[in-house]
Each structure stands twice: as C-alpha cells, then as structure tokens.
Amino acid sequence: MSSSSSSISSKRNVEFQPENPCYCGLPSRVRTSRTKDNPGKKFRLCPNSMNEGPKCKFWEWLEPETPENEVNSGKDKKESCNLTLKVSILENEISICKMKMEQENLVVRQEFEKLKWKLFTHKVVMIVLFLLFVFKK
C-alpha cells in the first residue's frame, strides 16, 4: 500500500474480491468510504488505483451482501423509531411535570400570601390591644 495518501494506512485489513475483477483483470479491492456524504459505505476499486502509472479507473459501490444486512438495517430503523418515540414520550412527561410544578408553585404562593395577610392582621390586632391597654390605665 502506498503511504502517500492520508486515507490509507498499512495497518488496515485489505479485502480483495477475485470474483469481481477490475477492468485490468485484477481482483478488485474493497474499501470503506469515510466521506461526509457516504460514511461507512463500502466500494470496490482497482488495486492499482493508488499506485503510480496506468490505472483502469474501475470503481463501484457495493450493494448489501446478504438479505441479513437488509434485516439488520430494518432492525436499526425500527430501533431508531422506537428510540425517537421514547424520547417524545419522555419530553411529554417532562412537560407534564413542569406544568404540575408550576400549578403547585402557584398554590404555595397563594397560601403564602394568605399567611402574610393573616400575620399582618394579627399584628394590627396586637397593636390595637396594646394601645388600648396602655391608654386605659
């Protein structure tokens, strides 16, 4: 393997497909895309594509190898939908909890205002009684 390209490492496993030769008749090499648009998608290319010299320009995307991949893809989609549903349910529960807390907060504030008024009226009564006691003498 050539070390001139930043996307190739000599430590990577190389998979060749003799049953799918490139245009020059060599077994095609399987690689995995690391691009933003096709992350993880496998493709075949000519083993000489990274070498200096003549190239046959063979390149093609790989289709899923077995129906099992499609089943797994379906399971992944179903799991993703289930997770999205669970997130929506949890977000709804959070909203309900927030509304309940706001209602309870309002009730507590109303009770607090009642207690403040009651305390005020008791203070007024105490002052009036005190003044009556002082001036009565």
DSSP file (Angstrom, degrees, kcal/mol; ACC not computed):
  #  RESIDUE AA STRUCTURE BP1 BP2  ACC     N-H-->O    O-->H-N    N-H-->O    O-->H-N    TCO  KAPPA ALPHA  PHI   PSI    X-CA   Y-CA   Z-CA
    1    1 A M              0   0    0      0, 0.0     2,-0.3     0, 0.0     9,-0.1   0.000 360.0 360.0 360.0 147.1    0.0    0.0    0.0
    2    2 A S        -     0   0    0      1,-0.1     3,-0.4     7,-0.1     6,-0.1  -0.625 360.0-158.6 -84.2 140.0    1.1    3.5   -0.7
    3    3 A S  S    S+     0   0    0     -2,-0.3    -1,-0.1     1,-0.2     5,-0.0   0.337  75.6  90.3 -97.6   7.5    1.7    5.8    2.2
    4    4 A S  S    S+     0   0    0     46,-0.1     2,-0.4     3,-0.0    -1,-0.2   0.726  75.1  72.3 -75.8 -20.6    1.4    8.9    0.1
    5    5 A S  S >  S-     0   0    0     -3,-0.4     3,-1.1     1,-0.1    45,-0.0  -0.787  73.3-145.4 -97.9 137.4   -2.4    9.1    0.7
    6    6 A S  T 3  S+     0   0    0     -2,-0.4    -1,-0.1     1,-0.2    -2,-0.0   0.684  97.2  59.4 -73.4 -16.5   -3.6   10.2    4.1
    7    7 A S  T 3  S+     0   0    0      2,-0.0     2,-0.5    -3,-0.0    -1,-0.2   0.462  93.4  76.8 -92.2   0.1   -6.7    7.9    3.9
    8    8 A I    <   -     0   0    0     -3,-1.1     2,-0.4    -6,-0.1    -3,-0.0  -0.924  56.8-176.4-114.1 134.8   -4.6    4.7    3.5
    9    9 A S    >   -     0   0    0     -2,-0.5     3,-1.3     1,-0.1    -7,-0.1  -0.983  29.5-138.2-127.8 140.3   -2.9    3.0    6.4
   10   10 A S  T 3  S+     0   0    0     -2,-0.4    -1,-0.1     1,-0.2    -7,-0.0   0.646 102.8  64.6 -70.7 -12.6   -0.7    0.0    6.2
   11   11 A K  T 3  S+     0   0    0      2,-0.1    -1,-0.2    -3,-0.0     2,-0.1   0.595  81.5 101.0 -84.9 -11.4   -2.4   -1.3    9.4
   12   12 A R  S <  S-     0   0    0     -3,-1.3     2,-0.3     1,-0.1    -4,-0.0  -0.437  80.5-111.3 -76.5 146.9   -5.8   -1.7    7.7
   13   13 A N        -     0   0    0     -2,-0.1     2,-0.5     1,-0.0    -1,-0.1  -0.606  30.4-146.7 -74.2 134.7   -7.1   -5.0    6.6
   14   14 A V        -     0   0    0     -2,-0.3     2,-0.5    17,-0.0    17,-0.1  -0.903   9.1-161.1-106.7 130.2   -7.3   -5.2    2.8
   15   15 A E  E     -A   30   0A   0     15,-0.8    15,-3.3    -2,-0.5     2,-0.3  -0.949   5.7-168.0-113.6 124.2  -10.0   -7.2    1.2
   16   16 A F  E     -A   29   0A   0     -2,-0.5    13,-0.2    13,-0.2     3,-0.1  -0.839  10.8-152.9-108.6 149.0   -9.7   -8.4   -2.4
   17   17 A Q  E >   +A   28   0A   0     11,-3.0     3,-1.5    -2,-0.3    11,-1.3  -0.832  13.9 177.5-123.2  92.3  -12.5   -9.8   -4.5
   18   18 A P  E 3  S+     0   0A   0      0, 0.0    -1,-0.1     0, 0.0    11,-0.0   0.806  82.9  61.7 -63.4 -27.5  -11.2  -12.1   -7.2
   19   19 A E  E 3  S+     0   0A   0      1,-0.3    -2,-0.0    -3,-0.1    -3,-0.0   0.631 107.2  46.8 -74.0 -11.3  -14.7  -12.9   -8.3
   20   20 A N  E <  S-     0   0A   0     -3,-1.5     8,-1.2     8,-0.1    -1,-0.3  -0.680  83.7-174.6-127.2  76.6  -15.2   -9.3   -9.1
   21   21 A P  E     -A   27   0A   0      0, 0.0    25,-0.1     0, 0.0     5,-0.0  -0.289  21.8-119.8 -73.2 158.1  -12.1   -8.2  -11.1
   22   22 A C    >   -     0   0    0      4,-2.9     3,-1.7    23,-0.1     6,-0.1  -0.151  44.9 -82.2 -80.5-174.1  -11.4   -4.7  -12.2
   23   23 A Y  T 3  S+     0   0    0      1,-0.3    -1,-0.1     2,-0.1    34,-0.0   0.753 131.0  55.1 -66.6 -23.8  -11.1   -3.7  -15.9
   24   24 A C  T 3  S-     0   0    0      2,-0.1    -1,-0.3     3,-0.0    22,-0.0   0.460 120.0-108.3 -88.3   1.7   -7.4   -4.8  -15.9
   25   25 A G  S <  S+     0   0    0     -3,-1.7    -2,-0.1     1,-0.3     3,-0.1   0.447  76.9 130.5  91.2   0.0   -8.4   -8.3  -14.7
   26   26 A L  S    S-     0   0    0      1,-0.1    -4,-2.9    -6,-0.0    -1,-0.3  -0.537  71.9 -90.6 -83.5 153.1   -7.0   -7.9  -11.2
   27   27 A P  E     -A   21   0A   0      0, 0.0    -1,-0.1     0, 0.0    -8,-0.1  -0.440  50.3-115.7 -60.8 130.8   -9.1   -8.8   -8.1
   28   28 A S  E     -A   17   0A   0    -11,-1.3   -11,-3.0    -8,-1.2     2,-0.4  -0.339  23.5-127.0 -69.0 152.1  -10.9   -5.6   -7.0
   29   29 A R  E     -AB  16  45A   0     16,-3.2    16,-2.0   -13,-0.2     2,-0.5  -0.842  15.3-138.2-102.6 135.6  -10.0   -4.1   -3.7
   30   30 A V  E     +AB  15  44A   0    -15,-3.3   -15,-0.8    -2,-0.4     2,-0.3  -0.810  27.9 173.1 -96.4 130.8  -12.8   -3.4   -1.2
   31   31 A R  E     - B   0  43A   0     12,-3.0    12,-2.3    -2,-0.5     2,-0.5  -0.833  27.7-124.7-129.1 167.5  -12.6   -0.1    0.7
   32   32 A T  E     - B   0  42A   0     -2,-0.3    10,-0.2    10,-0.2     2,-0.1  -0.970  26.8-122.3-118.2 128.9  -14.9    1.8    3.1
   33   33 A S        -     0   0    0      8,-3.2     7,-2.7    -2,-0.5     8,-0.1  -0.408  22.6-176.5 -68.9 140.9  -15.9    5.4    2.5
   34   34 A R        +     0   0    0      5,-0.2    -1,-0.1     6,-0.1     2,-0.1   0.045  42.8 124.6-121.2  21.6  -15.0    8.0    5.1
   35   35 A T  S    S-     0   0    0      3,-0.4    -2,-0.0     1,-0.1     5,-0.0  -0.389  71.8-117.4 -81.5 162.0  -16.7   10.9    3.3
   36   36 A K  S    S+     0   0    0      1,-0.2    -1,-0.1     2,-0.2    -3,-0.0   0.871 114.1  46.6 -64.3 -38.3  -19.3   13.1    4.9
   37   37 A D  S    S+     0   0    0      1,-0.2    -1,-0.2     0, 0.0    -4,-0.0   0.790 126.8  23.8 -78.0 -28.4  -22.0   12.0    2.3
   38   38 A N  S >  S+     0   0    0      3,-0.1     3,-1.5     2,-0.0    -3,-0.4  -0.337  76.4 177.5-134.6  54.0  -21.3    8.2    2.4
   39   39 A P  T 3  S+     0   0    0      0, 0.0    -5,-0.2     0, 0.0     3,-0.1  -0.388  73.4   1.8 -66.1 131.7  -19.7    7.3    5.8
   40   40 A G  T 3  S+     0   0    0     -7,-2.7     2,-0.3     1,-0.2    -6,-0.1   0.402  91.6 138.6  79.6  -3.5  -19.1    3.6    6.2
   41   41 A K    <   -     0   0    0     -3,-1.5    -8,-3.2    -8,-0.1    -1,-0.2  -0.600  48.5-131.6 -80.1 134.2  -20.4    2.7    2.7
   42   42 A K  E     +B   32   0A   0     -2,-0.3    20,-2.5   -10,-0.2     2,-0.3  -0.566  28.4 174.6 -88.0 148.1  -18.2    0.0    1.0
   43   43 A F  E     -BC  31  61A   0    -12,-2.3   -12,-3.0    18,-0.3     2,-0.3  -0.966  23.5-127.7-145.9 161.3  -17.0    0.3   -2.6
   44   44 A R  E     +BC  30  60A   0     16,-3.4    16,-2.2    -2,-0.3     2,-0.3  -0.845  29.8 166.2-109.8 147.9  -14.7   -1.6   -5.0
   45   45 A L  E     -BC  29  59A   0    -16,-2.0   -16,-3.2    -2,-0.3    14,-0.2  -0.968  43.6 -78.8-151.7 168.2  -11.8   -0.2   -6.9
   46   46 A C    >   -     0   0    0     12,-1.5     3,-2.0    -2,-0.3     4,-0.2  -0.462  35.3-132.3 -67.2 136.2   -8.8   -1.3   -8.9
   47   47 A P  T 3  S+     0   0    0      0, 0.0     3,-0.5     0, 0.0    -1,-0.1   0.725 108.2  57.0 -63.8 -18.9   -5.8   -2.3   -6.7
   48   48 A N  T >  S+     0   0    0      1,-0.2     3,-1.2     2,-0.1    -2,-0.1   0.425  76.8  99.1 -88.1   2.1   -3.6   -0.1   -8.9
   49   49 A S  T <  S+     0   0    0     -3,-2.0    -1,-0.2     1,-0.3     6,-0.1   0.765  87.8  40.8 -63.7 -24.3   -5.8    3.0   -8.3
   50   50 A M  T 3  S+     0   0    0     -3,-0.5    -1,-0.3    -4,-0.2     2,-0.2   0.492 101.3  90.7-100.3  -4.6   -3.4    4.2   -5.6
   51   51 A N  S <  S-     0   0    0     -3,-1.2     2,-0.2     3,-0.1    -3,-0.0  -0.499  82.9-105.6 -89.0 159.0   -0.2    3.3   -7.5
   52   52 A E  S    S+     0   0    0     -2,-0.2    -1,-0.1     3,-0.0    -2,-0.1  -0.493  84.4  37.0 -72.2 151.5    1.8    5.5   -9.9
   53   53 A G  S    S+     0   0    0     -2,-0.2     2,-0.0     2,-0.0    -2,-0.0  -0.628 103.1   2.1 105.9-162.7    1.4    4.6  -13.5
   54   54 A P        -     0   0    0      0, 0.0     2,-0.4     0, 0.0    -3,-0.1  -0.304  59.9-171.1 -67.3 142.3   -1.5    3.3  -15.6
   55   55 A K        -     0   0    0      1,-0.1    -6,-0.1    -6,-0.1    -2,-0.0  -0.967  25.1-147.8-131.1 147.1   -4.9    2.9  -13.9
   56   56 A C        -     0   0    0     -2,-0.4    -1,-0.1     2,-0.1   -33,-0.0   0.559  33.0-134.4 -92.7  -6.7   -8.0    1.3  -15.2
   57   57 A K        +     0   0    0      1,-0.2     2,-0.3   -11,-0.0    -2,-0.0   0.717  42.9 164.7  62.8  23.9  -10.3    3.7  -13.3
   58   58 A F        +     0   0    0      2,-0.0   -12,-1.5     0, 0.0     2,-0.3  -0.563   6.1 149.7 -71.8 133.2  -12.5    0.8  -12.1
   59   59 A W  E     +C   45   0A   0     -2,-0.3     2,-0.3   -14,-0.2   -14,-0.2  -0.902   9.7 156.8-164.5 133.9  -14.8    1.9   -9.2
   60   60 A E  E     -C   44   0A   0    -16,-2.2   -16,-3.4    -2,-0.3     2,-0.2  -0.975  39.3-108.4-159.3 149.8  -18.3    0.9   -7.9
   61   61 A W  E     -C   43   0A   0     -2,-0.3     2,-0.4   -18,-0.3   -18,-0.3  -0.494  36.1-123.5 -72.7 146.9  -20.4    1.0   -4.8
   62   62 A L        -     0   0    0    -20,-2.5   -20,-0.2    -2,-0.2     3,-0.1  -0.759  19.0-139.7 -89.7 138.3  -21.0   -2.4   -3.1
   63   63 A E        -     0   0    0     -2,-0.4    -1,-0.0     1,-0.2   -21,-0.0  -0.528  46.4 -70.6 -85.3 162.2  -24.6   -3.4   -2.5
   64   64 A P        -     0   0    0      0, 0.0    -1,-0.2     0, 0.0     6,-0.0  -0.317  46.1-138.7 -53.4 136.3  -25.6   -5.1    0.7
   65   65 A E  S    S+     0   0    0      1,-0.1    -2,-0.1    -3,-0.1     3,-0.0   0.869  74.6  11.3 -71.5 -38.7  -24.0   -8.6    0.6
   66   66 A T  S >> S-     0   0    0      1,-0.1     3,-1.2     0, 0.0     4,-0.9  -0.917  75.1-108.9-138.0 160.7  -26.9  -10.6    2.1
   67   67 A P  H 3> S+     0   0    0      0, 0.0     4,-2.4     0, 0.0     5,-0.2   0.763 113.6  73.7 -59.0 -22.6  -30.6  -10.1    3.0
   68   68 A E  H 3> S+     0   0    0      1,-0.2     4,-3.0     2,-0.2     5,-0.2   0.881  91.8  54.6 -59.5 -37.1  -29.3  -10.2    6.6
   69   69 A N  H <> S+     0   0    0     -3,-1.2     4,-2.6     1,-0.2    -1,-0.2   0.907 108.1  48.7 -61.8 -40.5  -27.9   -6.7    6.1
   70   70 A E  H  X S+     0   0    0     -4,-0.9     4,-2.4     2,-0.2    -2,-0.2   0.898 111.0  50.0 -66.0 -38.8  -31.3   -5.5    5.0
   71   71 A V  H  X S+     0   0    0     -4,-2.4     4,-2.7     2,-0.2    -2,-0.2   0.936 112.6  47.1 -63.1 -46.1  -32.9   -7.2    8.0
   72   72 A N  H  X S+     0   0    0     -4,-3.0     4,-2.9     1,-0.2    -2,-0.2   0.894 110.9  51.9 -62.4 -39.0  -30.3   -5.5   10.3
   73   73 A S  H  X S+     0   0    0     -4,-2.6     4,-2.5     2,-0.2    -1,-0.2   0.910 110.4  48.6 -63.0 -40.9  -31.0   -2.2    8.6
   74   74 A G  H  X S+     0   0    0     -4,-2.4     4,-2.6     2,-0.2    -2,-0.2   0.900 111.5  49.5 -64.1 -40.7  -34.7   -2.7    9.2
   75   75 A K  H  X S+     0   0    0     -4,-2.7     4,-3.0     2,-0.2    -2,-0.2   0.910 110.6  50.6 -63.9 -41.4  -34.0   -3.5   12.8
   76   76 A D  H  X S+     0   0    0     -4,-2.9     4,-2.6     2,-0.2    -2,-0.2   0.912 111.7  47.4 -62.3 -42.2  -31.8   -0.4   13.1
   77   77 A K  H  X S+     0   0    0     -4,-2.5     4,-2.6     2,-0.2    -2,-0.2   0.917 113.5  47.9 -64.8 -42.6  -34.6    1.7   11.6
   78   78 A K  H  X S+     0   0    0     -4,-2.6     4,-2.7     2,-0.2    -2,-0.2   0.919 113.0  48.3 -63.7 -43.1  -37.2    0.2   13.9
   79   79 A E  H  X S+     0   0    0     -4,-3.0     4,-2.7     2,-0.2    -2,-0.2   0.898 111.1  51.0 -63.9 -39.6  -34.9    0.7   16.9
   80   80 A S  H  X S+     0   0    0     -4,-2.6     4,-2.4     2,-0.2    -2,-0.2   0.917 111.4  47.4 -63.1 -42.8  -34.3    4.3   15.8
   81   81 A C  H  X S+     0   0    0     -4,-2.6     4,-2.5     2,-0.2    -2,-0.2   0.914 111.8  50.8 -63.7 -42.7  -38.1    4.9   15.5
   82   82 A N  H  X S+     0   0    0     -4,-2.7     4,-2.6     2,-0.2    -2,-0.2   0.917 111.4  47.7 -61.2 -43.3  -38.6    3.3   18.9
   83   83 A L  H  X S+     0   0    0     -4,-2.7     4,-2.5     2,-0.2    -1,-0.2   0.903 110.9  51.0 -65.0 -40.3  -35.9    5.5   20.5
   84   84 A T  H  X S+     0   0    0     -4,-2.4     4,-2.2     2,-0.2    -2,-0.2   0.911 111.4  48.4 -62.3 -41.6  -37.5    8.6   18.8
   85   85 A L  H  X S+     0   0    0     -4,-2.5     4,-2.5     2,-0.2    -2,-0.2   0.919 110.9  50.2 -63.6 -44.4  -40.9    7.6   20.2
   86   86 A K  H  X S+     0   0    0     -4,-2.6     4,-2.6     1,-0.2    -2,-0.2   0.898 109.9  50.7 -62.3 -40.3  -39.4    7.1   23.7
   87   87 A V  H  X S+     0   0    0     -4,-2.5     4,-2.7     2,-0.2    -1,-0.2   0.925 110.8  49.2 -62.5 -43.9  -37.7   10.5   23.6
   88   88 A S  H  X S+     0   0    0     -4,-2.2     4,-2.2     2,-0.2    -2,-0.2   0.910 111.3  49.0 -61.9 -42.2  -41.0   12.1   22.6
   89   89 A I  H  X S+     0   0    0     -4,-2.5     4,-2.4     2,-0.2    -2,-0.2   0.928 112.6  47.8 -63.0 -44.8  -42.8   10.3   25.4
   90   90 A L  H  X S+     0   0    0     -4,-2.6     4,-2.4     2,-0.2    -2,-0.2   0.896 110.4  51.5 -64.7 -39.9  -40.2   11.4   27.9
   91   91 A E  H  X S+     0   0    0     -4,-2.7     4,-2.1     2,-0.2    -1,-0.2   0.902 110.6  49.5 -62.0 -40.2  -40.3   15.0   26.6
   92   92 A N  H  X S+     0   0    0     -4,-2.2     4,-2.3     2,-0.2    -2,-0.2   0.908 110.1  50.2 -64.0 -43.1  -44.1   14.9   27.1
   93   93 A E  H  X S+     0   0    0     -4,-2.4     4,-2.5     1,-0.2    -2,-0.2   0.886 109.2  52.0 -63.2 -38.3  -43.7   13.6   30.6
   94   94 A I  H  X S+     0   0    0     -4,-2.4     4,-2.5     2,-0.2    -1,-0.2   0.917 109.0  50.3 -63.4 -42.8  -41.2   16.4   31.4
   95   95 A S  H  X S+     0   0    0     -4,-2.1     4,-2.3     2,-0.2    -2,-0.2   0.910 110.6  49.3 -61.6 -42.2  -43.7   19.0   30.1
   96   96 A I  H  X S+     0   0    0     -4,-2.3     4,-2.4     2,-0.2    -2,-0.2   0.922 111.1  49.7 -63.2 -44.2  -46.5   17.5   32.3
   97   97 A C  H  X S+     0   0    0     -4,-2.5     4,-2.6     1,-0.2    -2,-0.2   0.900 109.8  51.4 -61.8 -40.8  -44.2   17.5   35.3
   98   98 A K  H  X S+     0   0    0     -4,-2.5     4,-2.4     2,-0.2    -1,-0.2   0.918 109.9  49.1 -62.4 -43.0  -43.3   21.2   34.7
   99   99 A M  H  X S+     0   0    0     -4,-2.3     4,-2.3     2,-0.2    -2,-0.2   0.915 111.5  49.3 -63.4 -42.2  -47.0   22.1   34.4
  100  100 A K  H  X S+     0   0    0     -4,-2.4     4,-2.7     1,-0.2     5,-0.2   0.910 110.8  50.1 -63.0 -41.8  -47.7   20.3   37.7
  101  101 A M  H  X S+     0   0    0     -4,-2.6     4,-2.6     1,-0.2    -1,-0.2   0.904 110.1  50.3 -63.9 -40.2  -44.8   22.1   39.4
  102  102 A E  H  X S+     0   0    0     -4,-2.4     4,-2.1     2,-0.2    -1,-0.2   0.903 111.7  48.3 -63.7 -40.9  -46.0   25.5   38.2
  103  103 A Q  H  X S+     0   0    0     -4,-2.3     4,-2.2     2,-0.2    -2,-0.2   0.925 113.4  46.8 -64.4 -44.7  -49.5   24.7   39.5
  104  104 A E  H  X S+     0   0    0     -4,-2.7     4,-2.6     1,-0.2    -2,-0.2   0.890 110.6  53.3 -64.7 -38.1  -48.1   23.6   42.8
  105  105 A N  H  X S+     0   0    0     -4,-2.6     4,-2.5    -5,-0.2    -1,-0.2   0.900 108.4  50.1 -62.4 -41.0  -45.9   26.7   42.9
  106  106 A L  H  X S+     0   0    0     -4,-2.1     4,-2.4     2,-0.2    -2,-0.2   0.919 110.7  49.1 -63.4 -44.2  -48.9   28.9   42.3
  107  107 A V  H  X S+     0   0    0     -4,-2.2     4,-2.6     2,-0.2    -2,-0.2   0.921 111.6  49.4 -61.3 -44.6  -50.9   27.2   45.1
  108  108 A V  H  X S+     0   0    0     -4,-2.6     4,-2.5     1,-0.2    -2,-0.2   0.914 110.8  49.9 -62.9 -42.8  -47.9   27.6   47.5
  109  109 A R  H  X S+     0   0    0     -4,-2.5     4,-2.4     2,-0.2    -1,-0.2   0.904 110.8  49.8 -63.0 -39.9  -47.6   31.3   46.6
  110  110 A Q  H  X S+     0   0    0     -4,-2.4     4,-2.1     2,-0.2    -2,-0.2   0.923 111.8  47.7 -64.4 -43.6  -51.3   31.8   47.2
  111  111 A E  H  X S+     0   0    0     -4,-2.6     4,-2.4     1,-0.2    -2,-0.2   0.896 110.5  52.9 -62.7 -39.7  -51.1   30.1   50.6
  112  112 A F  H  X S+     0   0    0     -4,-2.5     4,-2.4     1,-0.2    -2,-0.2   0.911 108.2  49.9 -62.6 -42.9  -48.0   32.2   51.5
  113  113 A E  H  X S+     0   0    0     -4,-2.4     4,-2.2     2,-0.2    -1,-0.2   0.892 109.7  51.6 -64.1 -38.5  -49.9   35.4   50.6
  114  114 A K  H  X S+     0   0    0     -4,-2.1     4,-2.5     2,-0.2    -2,-0.2   0.924 110.6  48.3 -61.7 -44.3  -52.8   34.3   52.9
  115  115 A L  H  X S+     0   0    0     -4,-2.4     4,-2.7     2,-0.2    -2,-0.2   0.888 109.5  52.4 -64.8 -38.8  -50.4   33.6   55.7
  116  116 A K  H  X S+     0   0    0     -4,-2.4     4,-2.4     2,-0.2    -1,-0.2   0.923 111.2  47.1 -62.2 -42.6  -48.8   37.0   55.2
  117  117 A W  H  X S+     0   0    0     -4,-2.2     4,-2.7     2,-0.2    -2,-0.2   0.910 111.9  50.3 -65.0 -41.5  -52.2   38.7   55.4
  118  118 A K  H  X S+     0   0    0     -4,-2.5     4,-2.2     1,-0.2    -2,-0.2   0.913 110.8  49.2 -62.7 -43.0  -53.1   36.7   58.5
  119  119 A L  H  X S+     0   0    0     -4,-2.7     4,-2.2     2,-0.2    -1,-0.2   0.908 110.9  51.0 -62.4 -42.3  -49.8   37.7   60.2
  120  120 A F  H  X S+     0   0    0     -4,-2.4     4,-2.5     1,-0.2    -2,-0.2   0.934 110.0  48.4 -61.1 -46.9  -50.5   41.3   59.3
  121  121 A T  H  X S+     0   0    0     -4,-2.7     4,-2.5     1,-0.2    -1,-0.2   0.886 110.7  51.6 -64.0 -37.0  -54.0   41.3   60.8
  122  122 A H  H  X S+     0   0    0     -4,-2.2     4,-2.5     2,-0.2    -1,-0.2   0.891 109.3  50.7 -64.8 -38.8  -52.7   39.6   63.9
  123  123 A K  H  X S+     0   0    0     -4,-2.2     4,-2.7     2,-0.2    -2,-0.2   0.919 110.2  49.3 -63.8 -42.4  -50.0   42.3   64.3
  124  124 A V  H  X S+     0   0    0     -4,-2.5     4,-2.8     2,-0.2    -2,-0.2   0.936 111.5  48.8 -62.7 -45.3  -52.7   45.0   63.9
  125  125 A V  H  X S+     0   0    0     -4,-2.5     4,-2.8     1,-0.2     5,-0.2   0.913 111.3  50.5 -59.9 -43.4  -54.9   43.4   66.5
  126  126 A M  H  X S+     0   0    0     -4,-2.5     4,-2.6     2,-0.2    -1,-0.2   0.912 111.4  47.9 -62.2 -43.0  -51.9   43.1   68.8
  127  127 A I  H  X S+     0   0    0     -4,-2.7     4,-2.9     2,-0.2    -2,-0.2   0.934 112.5  48.5 -64.4 -44.7  -51.0   46.8   68.3
  128  128 A V  H  X S+     0   0    0     -4,-2.8     4,-2.6     1,-0.2    -2,-0.2   0.930 113.1  47.5 -61.4 -45.4  -54.6   47.8   68.9
  129  129 A L  H  X S+     0   0    0     -4,-2.8     4,-2.4     2,-0.2    -1,-0.2   0.905 112.1  50.6 -62.6 -41.3  -54.8   45.7   72.1
  130  130 A F  H  X S+     0   0    0     -4,-2.6     4,-2.6    -5,-0.2    -2,-0.2   0.938 111.5  47.4 -61.6 -46.9  -51.5   47.1   73.3
  131  131 A L  H  X S+     0   0    0     -4,-2.9     4,-2.7     1,-0.2     5,-0.2   0.897 112.0  50.3 -63.5 -39.8  -52.7   50.7   72.7
  132  132 A L  H  X S+     0   0    0     -4,-2.6     4,-1.3     1,-0.2    -1,-0.2   0.900 111.7  48.1 -63.3 -40.3  -56.0   50.0   74.5
  133  133 A F  H  X S+     0   0    0     -4,-2.4     4,-0.8    -5,-0.2    -2,-0.2   0.913 114.1  46.2 -66.2 -42.0  -54.2   48.5   77.4
  134  134 A V  H  < S+     0   0    0     -4,-2.6     3,-0.4     1,-0.2    -2,-0.2   0.919 117.8  41.1 -69.4 -44.0  -51.7   51.4   77.6
  135  135 A F  H  < S+     0   0    0     -4,-2.7    -1,-0.2     1,-0.2    -2,-0.2   0.647 104.1  67.0 -82.0 -13.7  -54.4   54.2   77.3
  136  136 A K  H  <        0   0    0     -4,-1.3    -1,-0.2     1,-0.2    -2,-0.2   0.799 360.0 360.0 -74.7 -28.3  -56.9   52.5   79.5
  137  137 A K     <        0   0    0     -4,-0.8    -1,-0.2    -3,-0.4    -2,-0.2   0.484 360.0 360.0 -74.4 360.0  -54.6   53.0   82.5
